[in-house]
């Protein structure tokens, strides 16, 4: 067994010899080919995603930290909206956008909507956490 640099030339050589091989690829690189891999049929090769429990725990902790930070910042915006009248809802959206940009993984799961004001001209934020298993309302 040898650990070498992955490139098409090396893989072609292994295929030509009908060798069994395992190629390690960073998870970030796999995201670029995710759709193509999902649509491919009649596999001549097999793909496996492997990660350790420690790595999964680390990623989960990072996501939880992002969710907590994003939720905290959104709660501050919501509190301000509930106490003051709002004339420009787009301005509220411009405050939310950068937060979502800093916490992209959490923002994919946390959907936020500005709830339009009624007679009082006071708006609020509604947020929902979505995942593969369903949807749970936050506030």
Secondary structure, DSSP 8 states (H G I E B T S, - for coil): -------HHHHHHHHHTT--------HHHHHHHHHHHHH--S-SS-------HHHHHHHHHHHHHHHHHHHHHHHHHHHHHHHS--S-HHHHHHHHHHHHHHTHHHHHHEEEEEE---TT---EEEEEEEETTEEEE--
